[in-house]
Amino acid sequence: MVSAVVAPPSGPAWRVGADENGLGARLGPLVVTAVLAEADPAGLAVLGRAPRGKVRDDLGDSKRLTSHGDVALGEAWARVLTGERCQNPRQLFEHLSLEGMGSLQKDCPSHIAQQCWGFDGEAFESDDAQLARIRGHVETFRRKGVEVRRVLVATACTQRLNRARQNGHNRFVSDLHAMESLLLELRAGLDGDFVAVCGKVGGMTDYDRFFGPLSGRLHSTLVQSRARSAYYFPAMGEVQFVQDADAKNPLVMLASLVGKYVRELLMARITRFHGEEKVSGYHDPRTSAWVDATRGRRRSLRILDDCFERARDTET
């Protein structure tokens, strides 16, 4: 094992937080989100600890701050961090998307595409007071030396997750590969290396066994343990996978909150296509009942099971 470290910066430095939403779901997409920030030495200290003061009320573990059917806070962060330039959820998702709609829909049968990508009836839910609070938090971060530069979302629909599984890649590997793709995209636009903190993927410890987009790249292993695994990539930076990062790292918290919103937005498109009832898409009684109730409609519309429900897989 090589014991290498990234030297502490003397000026502004790049930091990334990444996390997933929907990994253990039964229906709907896996969403992986990455947030890129530039921080000066004082800002690095801010990013090294959980939020304090008023910011803590709106930035923390997404499971504490949002719930199924109530993700307005995640939407507010997504809108403010992207400059409030988008007029509706469709524009916001397309602005955040790593792949772009052409790529996301290229394998969709024409009669099924509307199930996942129909946007009629969508509207923003966060109110003016919520947006004003988030603007204030962003300004607080800026004064303390942290500037969020980019938010990016990778989406793996049910069909792609099922196809990946058929090729020997379970959902944990799909999650990891999406994180890698986001990191490579973010690094491509920078003038220096970053340190990226990613939420732990399943029970993995030796991530380099499962690398996809990063496979074949020269790297050294810094540490591999249950709590943290970290790797250094020349001309890229340090990539860490940290247990419970979404309860510790502000950028991972932001990624999780935005991802929770995007996952809920896309899941709502699926349920709206089959009726107005909203379900979480996870393994709960309400979702199970909804799956049973829509079986006849799905059959009549020739909705492929492969595009509707995830096949079970084994953990890595």
Backbone bond lengths (Angstrom), bond angles and torsions (degrees), N, CA, C in turn:
res aa  C-N    CA-C-N  psi(-1)  N-CA   C-N-CA  omega(-1)  CA-C   N-CA-C  phi
1 M - - - 1.465 - - 1.531 109.10 -
2 V 1.341 115.86 131.65 1.455 121.24 -179.73 1.519 108.69 -91.41
3 S 1.305 117.06 129.80 1.464 120.94 -179.99 1.516 109.13 -100.91
4 A 1.336 115.98 84.47 1.458 121.86 179.00 1.515 108.58 -112.52
5 V 1.311 116.99 153.00 1.461 121.31 178.49 1.514 108.82 -136.68
6 V 1.317 114.93 157.87 1.460 120.95 174.31 1.517 107.93 -86.82
7 A 1.332 117.36 126.33 1.466 121.36 -177.53 1.519 110.91 -63.31
8 P 1.319 118.20 139.71 1.470 120.12 177.30 1.516 110.38 -61.59
9 P 1.324 117.66 135.56 1.462 120.10 -177.89 1.523 111.29 -77.10
10 S 1.338 116.17 150.29 1.460 120.58 175.50 1.517 111.12 -95.19
11 G 1.336 117.55 -16.96 1.461 122.59 177.95 1.512 110.09 -126.16
12 P 1.342 117.59 -157.38 1.466 120.61 179.04 1.523 111.86 -57.44
13 A 1.320 116.20 144.27 1.457 121.92 -178.21 1.523 109.03 -133.68
14 W 1.316 115.94 156.14 1.451 122.33 179.32 1.523 110.11 -96.34
15 R 1.328 115.94 134.72 1.451 121.86 177.40 1.529 108.92 -133.81
16 V 1.328 116.28 145.68 1.466 122.56 -179.62 1.521 108.87 -130.48
17 G 1.315 116.76 140.58 1.462 122.58 169.53 1.518 108.52 -122.67
18 A 1.326 117.57 135.80 1.466 121.04 -178.03 1.522 110.00 -138.28
19 D 1.322 115.70 145.89 1.461 120.37 178.46 1.519 109.66 -157.94
20 E 1.344 115.53 166.50 1.466 121.44 -178.81 1.518 110.65 -112.47
21 N 1.337 114.53 159.10 1.461 122.89 170.55 1.522 107.83 -138.98
22 G 1.321 115.86 134.81 1.456 119.79 178.44 1.512 114.96 90.92
23 L 1.322 118.26 13.80 1.463 120.59 -177.84 1.528 111.70 -60.59
24 G 1.333 116.92 -42.85 1.461 120.16 -175.99 1.509 114.60 -97.49
25 A 1.330 118.04 16.65 1.462 121.05 -176.13 1.521 112.01 -74.40
26 R 1.315 114.90 163.17 1.469 122.74 174.68 1.526 110.67 -94.24
27 L 1.335 115.62 -36.44 1.462 122.42 -178.45 1.522 109.46 -125.65
28 G 1.327 115.38 161.08 1.453 120.35 173.46 1.511 113.37 81.95
29 P 1.337 115.69 177.25 1.463 120.52 -171.35 1.518 113.75 -82.85
30 L 1.303 114.24 160.51 1.459 122.96 162.88 1.521 106.48 -89.43
31 V 1.315 116.75 127.51 1.463 122.39 -179.04 1.525 108.46 -117.61
32 V 1.323 116.38 127.15 1.467 121.74 177.59 1.521 107.31 -121.58
33 T 1.315 116.42 129.78 1.465 122.26 -173.17 1.517 110.20 -124.16
34 A 1.325 116.58 141.42 1.462 122.36 175.66 1.515 109.61 -129.50
35 V 1.327 115.72 138.69 1.463 122.74 178.94 1.523 108.44 -119.85
36 L 1.317 116.29 125.41 1.461 123.23 -179.60 1.523 109.66 -103.94
37 A 1.325 116.96 131.40 1.465 121.19 178.05 1.516 110.48 -134.30
38 E 1.312 114.76 151.57 1.457 122.23 172.21 1.527 107.16 -107.92
39 A 1.324 116.32 131.55 1.463 120.04 -175.63 1.522 110.90 -134.77
40 D 1.332 115.78 139.48 1.457 119.84 172.08 1.530 107.89 -85.65
41 P 1.338 118.89 177.42 1.478 119.01 -177.11 1.526 113.70 -54.80
42 A 1.325 118.17 -38.28 1.467 119.79 177.28 1.523 110.50 -67.85
43 G 1.336 116.36 -38.01 1.455 120.76 179.49 1.518 112.75 -65.25
44 L 1.337 116.41 -32.68 1.466 119.38 178.23 1.522 110.88 -62.49
45 A 1.310 116.98 -35.26 1.464 119.98 176.78 1.522 110.78 -65.54
46 V 1.344 116.65 -38.21 1.463 121.01 177.80 1.525 110.17 -63.40
47 L 1.328 117.04 -41.80 1.461 121.04 -178.95 1.525 112.40 -74.35
48 G 1.313 116.39 -12.90 1.462 120.41 -178.68 1.512 114.27 -88.10
49 R 1.336 117.12 2.34 1.464 119.84 -179.39 1.525 109.56 -141.40
50 A 1.324 115.59 160.96 1.459 120.87 177.63 1.530 109.97 -65.01
51 P 1.336 118.35 150.84 1.467 121.42 -179.51 1.520 112.15 -58.18
52 R 1.348 114.15 150.52 1.454 120.67 179.91 1.523 109.70 -124.76
53 G 1.331 115.65 168.64 1.453 121.34 174.08 1.518 112.74 62.44
54 K 1.337 115.60 -146.17 1.463 121.05 -176.13 1.526 112.45 -64.08
55 V 1.327 117.82 -30.36 1.462 120.33 -179.91 1.522 110.57 -58.82
56 R 1.325 116.05 -34.20 1.462 120.08 -176.88 1.521 112.17 -61.08
57 D 1.326 118.22 -25.42 1.462 121.23 179.47 1.520 112.19 -68.36
58 D 1.333 117.04 -23.07 1.462 121.10 -176.31 1.526 113.46 -121.99
59 L 1.326 116.99 0.92 1.463 119.76 -179.45 1.521 109.02 -140.79
60 G 1.313 115.41 113.19 1.458 121.40 -179.02 1.508 108.63 -175.09
61 D 1.303 116.28 -158.98 1.460 121.60 177.64 1.529 108.58 -59.58
62 S 1.342 117.07 123.47 1.466 120.55 -176.67 1.523 111.93 -61.03
63 K 1.323 117.51 -27.29 1.472 120.18 178.79 1.535 110.72 -68.24
64 R 1.321 117.15 -25.40 1.469 121.09 178.25 1.529 111.41 -83.94
65 L 1.307 117.51 -33.97 1.462 121.48 -170.41 1.518 114.62 -98.56
66 T 1.328 117.51 -18.44 1.466 120.78 -179.82 1.520 108.94 -133.35
67 S 1.327 115.12 167.85 1.458 120.66 177.49 1.511 108.32 -153.52
68 H 1.331 116.93 169.70 1.457 120.05 176.80 1.527 109.30 -57.69
69 G 1.322 116.03 126.14 1.454 121.07 -179.81 1.517 114.20 88.96
70 D 1.332 117.51 -5.52 1.467 120.51 -179.95 1.526 109.11 -140.65
71 V 1.322 115.51 80.67 1.471 120.97 -178.59 1.522 110.79 -121.58
72 A 1.339 116.83 23.95 1.464 120.78 -179.12 1.522 111.03 -59.03
73 L 1.338 117.46 -33.58 1.464 120.02 179.19 1.525 111.01 -63.42
74 G 1.339 117.01 -44.25 1.466 120.09 176.87 1.515 111.41 -62.03
75 E 1.337 116.11 -39.84 1.464 120.21 177.00 1.525 110.77 -61.67
76 A 1.334 117.04 -42.79 1.465 120.71 -178.91 1.522 110.87 -61.89
77 W 1.324 117.35 -45.38 1.467 119.67 176.32 1.527 110.66 -59.74
78 A 1.341 117.51 -44.93 1.464 120.55 -179.34 1.523 110.96 -60.83
79 R 1.315 117.56 -41.87 1.463 121.12 -178.46 1.524 111.15 -67.36
80 V 1.323 117.20 -45.96 1.462 119.90 -177.19 1.523 111.26 -69.70
81 L 1.327 117.36 -41.29 1.466 120.32 -178.39 1.527 112.73 -68.60
82 T 1.329 117.32 -17.97 1.468 120.74 176.06 1.525 111.39 -102.91
83 G 1.328 116.51 17.67 1.460 120.29 173.72 1.511 115.09 79.22
84 E 1.330 117.63 12.72 1.475 122.36 -179.78 1.532 111.16 51.69
85 R 1.322 115.32 37.50 1.464 119.86 -177.70 1.526 112.73 -89.43
86 C 1.330 117.37 -12.32 1.465 120.98 -174.53 1.523 110.63 -96.08
87 Q 1.322 116.20 139.39 1.457 121.68 -174.75 1.517 114.00 -91.61
88 N 1.325 117.64 -14.01 1.465 121.00 -176.89 1.529 109.01 -159.29
89 P 1.340 117.22 168.30 1.470 119.77 -178.28 1.527 113.94 -59.21
90 R 1.330 116.71 -35.33 1.468 118.58 179.40 1.522 110.66 -60.36
91 Q 1.320 117.73 -49.03 1.458 121.16 179.12 1.525 111.41 -61.64
92 L 1.319 116.38 -39.41 1.455 120.40 -178.83 1.522 110.40 -64.58
93 F 1.328 117.62 -46.87 1.460 119.85 179.27 1.527 111.12 -61.41
94 E 1.319 116.78 -44.62 1.463 119.64 -178.35 1.526 111.30 -66.14
95 H 1.332 117.00 -31.97 1.464 120.31 176.11 1.523 110.99 -68.00
96 L 1.316 117.20 -37.28 1.464 121.97 -178.00 1.529 112.74 -78.87
97 S 1.316 117.63 -24.34 1.466 121.45 -167.88 1.525 113.73 -67.97
98 L 1.319 115.52 128.93 1.464 121.48 173.62 1.518 110.88 -67.17
99 E 1.316 117.11 -43.90 1.468 121.00 -170.62 1.524 113.15 -80.51
100 G 1.330 117.75 -35.72 1.457 121.46 -172.12 1.523 109.82 84.86
101 M 1.336 115.92 152.74 1.459 119.93 -173.37 1.521 113.19 -64.77
102 G 1.324 117.80 -33.15 1.458 119.23 179.24 1.517 111.64 -59.89
103 S 1.310 115.94 -44.01 1.463 120.54 179.43 1.522 111.32 -69.92
104 L 1.327 117.23 -42.00 1.459 120.46 -177.44 1.532 112.47 -64.17
105 Q 1.331 117.12 -31.23 1.461 120.57 -175.29 1.518 114.16 -100.98
106 K 1.321 117.38 -0.67 1.468 118.21 -170.09 1.527 114.16 -65.12
107 D 1.338 117.59 -25.11 1.463 119.94 179.28 1.523 112.79 -103.43
108 C 1.352 116.92 7.57 1.465 120.40 -177.97 1.528 110.44 -80.09
109 P 1.341 118.52 124.38 1.470 118.94 169.05 1.524 109.69 -57.55
110 S 1.316 117.79 140.66 1.465 120.96 -171.34 1.518 112.72 -58.15
111 H 1.333 117.51 -33.91 1.464 119.83 -176.86 1.528 112.20 -80.73
112 I 1.341 116.89 -4.84 1.462 120.98 -178.20 1.524 112.06 -109.79
113 A 1.313 117.99 -22.18 1.467 121.69 -172.20 1.527 112.54 -52.71
114 Q 1.335 116.93 -38.85 1.464 119.93 -176.92 1.523 111.87 -64.03
115 Q 1.331 117.51 -25.62 1.465 120.64 -179.97 1.530 110.87 -59.20
116 C 1.329 116.78 -42.26 1.463 120.62 -175.37 1.520 113.94 -99.05
117 W 1.326 117.44 -23.77 1.459 119.21 -169.74 1.523 113.68 -121.48
118 G 1.324 117.72 5.59 1.458 119.89 176.23 1.522 111.02 -71.02
119 F 1.313 117.70 132.80 1.474 121.40 -173.50 1.523 113.66 -119.93
120 D 1.340 118.14 6.46 1.461 120.21 -179.99 1.525 110.57 -60.17
121 G 1.317 115.65 136.89 1.454 120.50 176.54 1.514 114.98 87.55
122 E 1.332 118.12 -1.87 1.464 120.28 -179.19 1.529 110.85 -78.82
123 A 1.318 115.28 144.46 1.468 120.99 175.63 1.522 108.53 -152.78
124 F 1.310 116.08 154.08 1.462 119.99 176.74 1.533 109.72 -66.88
125 E 1.341 115.71 148.23 1.461 121.43 -178.14 1.526 112.98 -114.45
126 S 1.321 118.23 -22.60 1.467 119.23 -179.81 1.527 109.37 -70.00
127 D 1.339 115.71 140.39 1.462 119.84 -175.63 1.528 111.07 -97.29
128 D 1.333 115.21 176.11 1.466 121.26 -175.83 1.528 111.63 -61.22
129 A 1.333 116.77 -39.77 1.469 119.94 -178.81 1.523 110.89 -64.75
130 Q 1.318 115.67 -41.22 1.469 120.23 178.98 1.525 110.69 -64.54
131 L 1.311 116.73 -45.21 1.465 120.71 179.08 1.526 110.66 -62.30
132 A 1.323 116.86 -40.18 1.467 119.95 179.36 1.530 110.77 -63.31
133 R 1.327 117.45 -41.00 1.465 120.25 178.09 1.524 111.00 -62.00
134 I 1.333 116.29 -43.71 1.465 119.64 -178.24 1.522 110.59 -66.87
135 R 1.333 117.16 -38.86 1.471 119.54 175.56 1.523 109.76 -58.33
136 G 1.315 116.17 -40.77 1.456 120.13 178.65 1.520 112.07 -63.64
137 H 1.332 116.97 -40.34 1.467 120.32 178.67 1.534 110.95 -65.17
138 V 1.330 115.55 -41.20 1.466 119.62 179.54 1.523 110.01 -63.36
139 E 1.329 116.49 -40.02 1.460 120.20 177.54 1.530 110.94 -66.63
140 T 1.336 117.63 -36.83 1.462 121.03 176.17 1.521 110.47 -61.28
141 F 1.320 116.79 -45.84 1.464 120.01 176.99 1.529 110.94 -59.72
142 R 1.326 115.97 -40.75 1.464 120.05 -178.32 1.531 110.62 -63.78
143 R 1.319 116.54 -43.03 1.468 120.09 179.28 1.529 111.32 -64.41
144 K 1.309 116.32 -29.69 1.462 120.44 -178.68 1.532 113.17 -91.27
145 G 1.346 116.19 6.07 1.457 119.57 172.59 1.499 116.48 99.60
146 V 1.334 118.40 17.34 1.470 122.29 179.82 1.520 109.10 -122.68
147 E 1.319 116.42 123.83 1.464 122.21 179.00 1.527 108.61 -124.70
148 V 1.338 116.93 114.21 1.463 120.57 176.31 1.520 108.61 -74.36
149 R 1.317 115.84 124.97 1.466 121.02 -174.92 1.518 114.26 -102.84
150 R 1.339 117.07 -29.67 1.461 118.30 -175.73 1.521 110.25 -159.94
151 V 1.333 115.45 143.97 1.466 122.72 173.16 1.520 106.92 -126.68
152 L 1.321 116.40 131.93 1.458 121.55 -172.93 1.525 109.05 -138.82
153 V 1.344 115.50 140.41 1.464 121.64 -176.42 1.522 110.13 -125.76
154 A 1.329 116.15 131.01 1.473 122.14 171.78 1.524 107.95 -106.44
155 T 1.330 116.19 138.33 1.462 121.34 -174.98 1.521 110.12 -125.94
156 A 1.332 116.34 128.14 1.467 121.54 174.50 1.524 107.30 -117.13
157 C 1.323 116.72 108.82 1.461 120.68 -178.72 1.533 110.04 -72.75
158 T 1.311 115.83 172.72 1.467 120.84 -178.02 1.519 111.42 -59.10
159 Q 1.331 117.00 -43.26 1.458 119.91 179.75 1.524 111.40 -59.04
160 R 1.319 117.16 -44.63 1.470 119.91 -178.57 1.519 111.55 -69.14
161 L 1.318 117.57 -35.61 1.458 119.66 175.98 1.530 110.66 -64.95
162 N 1.324 116.16 -41.32 1.462 119.31 179.56 1.530 111.75 -67.51
163 R 1.322 116.79 -38.96 1.470 119.44 178.14 1.526 111.42 -67.66
164 A 1.321 115.96 -38.72 1.464 119.37 176.94 1.525 110.15 -62.52
165 R 1.322 116.79 -40.55 1.462 120.85 178.46 1.521 110.85 -61.22
166 Q 1.350 116.23 -41.78 1.467 119.82 178.32 1.521 111.96 -62.16
167 N 1.336 116.21 -25.98 1.466 121.41 178.39 1.529 112.30 -92.23
168 G 1.336 116.37 10.86 1.458 120.17 175.42 1.507 115.61 91.78
169 H 1.349 117.52 9.57 1.470 121.44 -179.55 1.520 109.09 -111.59
170 N 1.322 117.28 108.73 1.460 119.21 178.77 1.523 110.43 -76.33
171 R 1.324 116.46 -177.58 1.461 120.02 -172.88 1.518 112.59 -65.22
172 F 1.321 117.69 -28.54 1.459 120.49 178.08 1.527 110.68 -66.49
173 V 1.315 116.00 -41.11 1.462 120.05 178.13 1.526 110.16 -68.16
174 S 1.336 117.60 -39.29 1.466 120.23 176.28 1.518 110.94 -61.04
175 D 1.318 116.66 -39.85 1.468 121.81 176.66 1.529 110.14 -61.39
176 L 1.314 116.74 -49.35 1.460 121.02 -179.62 1.523 111.27 -59.70
177 H 1.322 117.35 -45.79 1.462 120.44 -177.90 1.531 111.50 -64.90
178 A 1.330 117.03 -35.46 1.471 119.69 175.96 1.524 110.62 -64.83
179 M 1.340 117.04 -42.21 1.463 119.82 176.68 1.522 110.86 -59.60
180 E 1.313 116.33 -44.68 1.469 120.38 179.66 1.529 110.95 -59.41
181 S 1.322 116.91 -44.41 1.471 120.61 -179.73 1.520 111.46 -61.66
182 L 1.335 116.56 -41.26 1.459 119.93 177.95 1.525 111.41 -63.30
183 L 1.329 116.66 -43.85 1.461 120.08 -178.78 1.526 111.33 -63.63
184 L 1.308 116.85 -41.06 1.468 119.87 179.26 1.524 110.98 -65.13
185 E 1.320 117.22 -40.40 1.463 120.63 178.66 1.530 110.72 -64.41
186 L 1.323 117.27 -43.25 1.459 120.28 -179.71 1.523 111.54 -66.80
187 R 1.321 117.18 -41.28 1.471 120.66 -178.87 1.521 111.59 -65.43
188 A 1.326 117.18 -31.12 1.470 120.67 -175.98 1.519 112.36 -61.71
189 G 1.320 117.73 -25.39 1.456 119.99 -177.91 1.512 114.80 -99.28
190 L 1.340 117.83 9.33 1.456 120.57 -175.13 1.521 112.63 -104.57
191 D 1.338 114.98 161.43 1.459 120.95 177.70 1.529 111.86 -100.12
192 G 1.307 116.99 11.29 1.455 120.40 179.41 1.513 111.23 -166.60
193 D 1.321 116.98 177.42 1.457 122.03 -178.78 1.526 111.44 -75.65
194 F 1.329 115.28 163.03 1.457 120.69 175.67 1.522 110.78 -124.37
195 V 1.320 115.15 168.54 1.461 122.97 164.67 1.515 105.94 -114.86
196 A 1.336 116.20 120.34 1.461 121.75 -177.66 1.521 109.72 -110.98
197 V 1.320 116.17 130.48 1.457 122.37 174.80 1.521 107.69 -110.88
198 C 1.327 115.87 120.56 1.461 122.20 -178.51 1.521 109.22 -116.38
199 G 1.329 116.17 145.62 1.447 119.23 173.21 1.516 110.21 -62.25
200 K 1.316 117.16 143.61 1.465 121.91 178.50 1.515 110.26 -55.42
201 V 1.314 116.37 139.98 1.465 122.46 178.88 1.522 108.44 -100.51
202 G 1.332 116.76 107.10 1.461 120.47 178.96 1.513 111.56 54.59
203 G 1.330 115.14 -139.34 1.454 120.53 179.09 1.511 112.85 -101.08
204 M 1.326 117.19 19.60 1.465 120.11 -177.84 1.519 111.71 -63.31
205 T 1.319 115.24 146.68 1.462 122.43 171.20 1.523 110.05 -124.55
206 D 1.339 116.23 -49.42 1.464 121.12 179.86 1.527 110.05 -96.52
207 Y 1.317 115.11 82.18 1.463 121.80 -174.01 1.520 112.93 -63.91
208 D 1.320 116.90 -32.67 1.462 118.24 -174.84 1.525 112.69 -62.98
209 R 1.311 118.33 -17.14 1.473 120.78 174.55 1.516 111.35 -66.91
210 F 1.337 117.11 -25.18 1.462 121.57 -170.93 1.523 113.19 -115.70
211 F 1.334 118.04 4.28 1.456 119.91 179.30 1.525 110.89 -55.25
212 G 1.328 115.19 143.04 1.460 122.04 175.40 1.506 109.64 -113.88
213 P 1.357 118.90 -85.78 1.463 120.78 177.80 1.525 113.99 -56.73
214 L 1.329 118.01 -27.00 1.465 120.73 179.25 1.531 112.91 -92.67
215 S 1.315 117.34 -5.04 1.466 119.29 -178.47 1.526 109.55 -64.57
216 G 1.304 116.28 141.76 1.462 120.99 -179.75 1.509 113.48 87.60
217 R 1.326 117.90 -12.01 1.460 120.33 177.13 1.524 109.65 -82.17
218 L 1.303 115.62 137.39 1.452 120.63 177.62 1.521 109.61 -59.86
219 H 1.338 116.73 131.48 1.459 120.07 177.59 1.518 110.05 -157.67
220 S 1.302 115.24 160.92 1.462 121.36 174.80 1.517 108.96 -121.09
221 T 1.313 116.32 146.68 1.458 122.32 178.89 1.525 109.12 -88.18
222 L 1.329 116.06 123.90 1.458 121.02 179.02 1.520 111.29 -90.14
223 V 1.330 115.95 -45.10 1.469 120.36 178.81 1.519 108.25 -161.43
224 Q 1.308 116.83 147.62 1.463 122.10 173.54 1.524 108.13 -137.54
225 S 1.317 116.78 110.63 1.456 121.02 179.76 1.518 108.57 -148.73
226 R 1.313 116.37 172.97 1.459 120.45 179.89 1.534 111.14 -63.01
227 A 1.330 116.52 -35.92 1.463 120.30 -176.66 1.529 112.79 -83.41
228 R 1.332 117.22 -30.55 1.470 119.52 -174.05 1.517 110.60 -159.23
229 S 1.322 115.35 132.52 1.456 121.90 170.54 1.519 107.33 -124.24
230 A 1.343 117.02 136.77 1.461 119.54 -175.44 1.525 110.02 -143.07
231 Y 1.349 114.21 145.86 1.462 121.55 -176.60 1.525 108.88 -138.61
232 Y 1.328 115.79 146.69 1.463 120.52 176.28 1.521 109.34 -112.26
233 F 1.344 116.08 127.43 1.455 123.64 178.90 1.525 108.56 -114.62
234 P 1.341 119.06 116.65 1.464 120.49 175.62 1.531 110.98 -55.73
235 A 1.310 116.03 142.05 1.465 123.40 -179.92 1.522 112.49 62.00
236 M 1.323 116.23 20.92 1.456 121.10 174.55 1.521 110.07 -139.86
237 G 1.326 116.78 -58.52 1.454 120.90 177.74 1.511 112.60 133.47
238 E 1.316 115.27 -159.44 1.466 121.44 -177.57 1.523 109.95 -100.73
239 V 1.333 115.61 134.57 1.462 122.34 178.84 1.518 108.22 -120.01
240 Q 1.316 116.68 119.48 1.457 122.46 -178.27 1.530 110.40 -115.41
241 F 1.316 115.57 143.62 1.464 122.16 172.98 1.524 106.48 -118.32
242 V 1.337 116.27 112.92 1.460 121.29 -166.49 1.525 110.14 -120.56
243 Q 1.316 116.16 131.56 1.458 121.69 177.78 1.526 110.33 -66.78
244 D 1.337 115.95 135.46 1.473 122.73 179.37 1.525 112.69 56.74
245 A 1.322 116.47 32.73 1.470 119.64 -179.82 1.520 111.83 -62.89
246 D 1.345 117.56 -28.57 1.458 119.85 -178.18 1.527 112.53 -72.68
247 A 1.335 117.37 -5.80 1.465 120.93 175.08 1.523 111.90 -108.14
248 K 1.350 116.92 2.70 1.463 120.55 -173.91 1.517 113.64 -127.38
249 N 1.327 116.53 -40.56 1.465 121.51 -169.55 1.527 110.61 -102.89
250 P 1.338 119.36 121.74 1.468 120.74 -176.75 1.527 114.47 -57.42
251 L 1.332 118.41 -38.60 1.464 119.28 -179.27 1.520 111.58 -71.13
252 V 1.335 117.26 -35.23 1.468 120.20 175.51 1.526 109.35 -67.54
253 M 1.331 116.84 -38.49 1.466 120.27 175.74 1.528 110.92 -59.18
254 L 1.324 116.46 -44.93 1.461 120.06 177.86 1.523 111.24 -61.04
255 A 1.334 116.36 -44.90 1.460 120.63 178.97 1.526 110.77 -59.17
256 S 1.324 116.68 -42.68 1.458 120.66 -178.66 1.521 111.86 -67.07
257 L 1.336 117.75 -40.52 1.459 120.99 179.61 1.528 111.56 -66.48
258 V 1.330 117.20 -44.88 1.464 120.25 177.86 1.527 109.92 -64.76
259 G 1.331 116.82 -43.24 1.458 120.43 179.68 1.514 112.75 -63.32
260 K 1.339 116.74 -36.42 1.466 120.69 177.03 1.527 109.89 -61.16
261 Y 1.326 116.10 -42.31 1.460 120.01 177.97 1.529 110.96 -63.43
262 V 1.324 117.21 -47.52 1.467 120.21 -177.72 1.525 110.82 -63.38
263 R 1.309 116.81 -43.97 1.470 120.76 178.39 1.533 110.42 -59.20
264 E 1.335 118.04 -44.17 1.463 121.84 179.95 1.530 110.76 -66.31
265 L 1.330 116.96 -39.09 1.457 121.11 177.84 1.525 111.24 -59.76
266 L 1.335 116.07 -46.92 1.464 120.39 -177.05 1.523 111.73 -73.03
267 M 1.336 117.39 -34.79 1.457 119.93 176.40 1.523 110.42 -66.43
268 A 1.325 117.35 -36.83 1.467 121.29 178.61 1.526 110.87 -64.53
269 R 1.320 118.33 -31.75 1.463 120.17 176.96 1.527 110.51 -63.41
270 I 1.320 116.15 -39.71 1.463 120.64 -179.53 1.524 110.30 -66.64
271 T 1.322 117.15 -48.26 1.461 119.32 -177.65 1.526 111.27 -68.50
272 R 1.316 117.07 -35.64 1.470 120.09 179.26 1.527 110.88 -65.17
273 F 1.308 117.24 -34.83 1.464 121.39 178.79 1.526 110.80 -62.62
274 H 1.318 117.00 -32.07 1.463 121.54 -177.31 1.523 112.82 -103.38
275 G 1.328 117.78 5.87 1.458 121.69 -178.32 1.512 109.57 141.28
276 E 1.303 117.04 176.86 1.459 120.64 -173.39 1.526 114.17 -87.51
277 E 1.325 117.64 -16.39 1.461 119.06 -176.96 1.526 110.87 -64.87
278 K 1.337 115.92 134.95 1.460 121.03 177.72 1.520 109.68 -98.96
279 V 1.312 116.58 131.49 1.458 120.89 174.97 1.529 107.93 -128.66
280 S 1.314 116.12 159.91 1.462 120.65 -175.71 1.519 112.98 -75.56
281 G 1.344 116.55 -29.48 1.456 119.88 -175.12 1.511 113.34 85.98
282 Y 1.332 116.95 1.42 1.463 120.38 178.29 1.541 109.75 -93.11
283 H 1.308 116.47 -176.67 1.460 121.30 -176.97 1.531 109.30 -85.26
284 D 1.337 115.30 76.98 1.459 120.49 -179.98 1.522 108.61 -134.18
285 P 1.344 118.08 162.34 1.469 120.60 -175.98 1.521 114.20 -58.42
286 R 1.328 117.65 -38.41 1.460 119.75 -178.10 1.529 111.04 -65.82
287 T 1.335 116.30 -41.70 1.464 119.18 177.09 1.518 110.44 -63.98
288 S 1.331 117.83 -43.47 1.469 121.47 179.61 1.523 111.21 -59.51
289 A 1.329 116.48 -43.48 1.460 120.28 179.65 1.524 110.85 -64.43
290 W 1.337 116.33 -39.21 1.471 120.71 179.62 1.525 111.27 -66.84
291 V 1.316 117.64 -39.88 1.468 121.23 176.64 1.519 109.75 -59.11
292 D 1.328 116.79 -45.61 1.465 120.74 179.15 1.523 111.09 -64.45
293 A 1.339 117.09 -41.36 1.461 121.10 -175.99 1.527 112.87 -68.60
294 T 1.323 117.64 -26.68 1.470 121.02 -177.13 1.528 112.71 -96.20
295 R 1.327 117.00 1.27 1.477 119.41 -174.48 1.532 111.59 -59.46
296 G 1.315 117.51 -44.55 1.463 120.11 -178.93 1.512 111.94 -64.64
297 R 1.317 117.35 -43.00 1.469 120.79 179.26 1.525 109.94 -63.13
298 R 1.312 116.66 -43.97 1.463 119.71 -178.81 1.524 111.12 -62.59
299 R 1.334 116.04 -37.63 1.454 119.72 178.44 1.525 110.89 -64.98
300 S 1.322 116.53 -43.73 1.469 120.54 -178.37 1.523 111.68 -66.62
301 L 1.328 117.11 -30.39 1.470 121.07 179.38 1.530 112.38 -90.52
302 R 1.312 116.34 1.39 1.485 122.48 -179.48 1.537 110.94 58.37
303 I 1.330 116.08 42.03 1.460 120.82 175.49 1.523 108.28 -77.34
304 L 1.295 116.77 118.97 1.460 121.28 -178.14 1.525 110.49 -67.18
305 D 1.338 116.01 135.35 1.463 119.40 176.45 1.520 110.73 -56.93
306 D 1.336 116.39 -34.53 1.461 121.67 -177.83 1.522 111.96 -64.94
307 C 1.321 116.93 -22.05 1.459 121.85 179.14 1.525 112.26 -99.40
308 F 1.330 116.46 1.19 1.462 119.07 -175.29 1.516 113.35 -116.70
309 E 1.304 117.18 -45.82 1.468 120.40 -173.83 1.521 110.73 -128.01
310 R 1.321 115.94 138.12 1.456 120.35 -179.49 1.530 111.35 -73.94
311 A 1.318 114.83 139.12 1.461 119.43 171.00 1.517 109.02 -74.03
312 R 1.310 116.59 148.57 1.464 120.45 178.61 1.513 109.49 -72.46
313 D 1.324 116.46 145.85 1.451 119.41 174.81 1.515 109.71 -136.43
314 T 1.299 115.16 173.98 1.459 120.80 -178.89 1.514 109.27 -98.05
315 E 1.319 116.25 152.93 1.465 120.76 -178.76 1.513 110.64 -77.65
316 T 1.376 113.55 151.05 1.445 120.48 175.87 1.524 109.36 -82.47
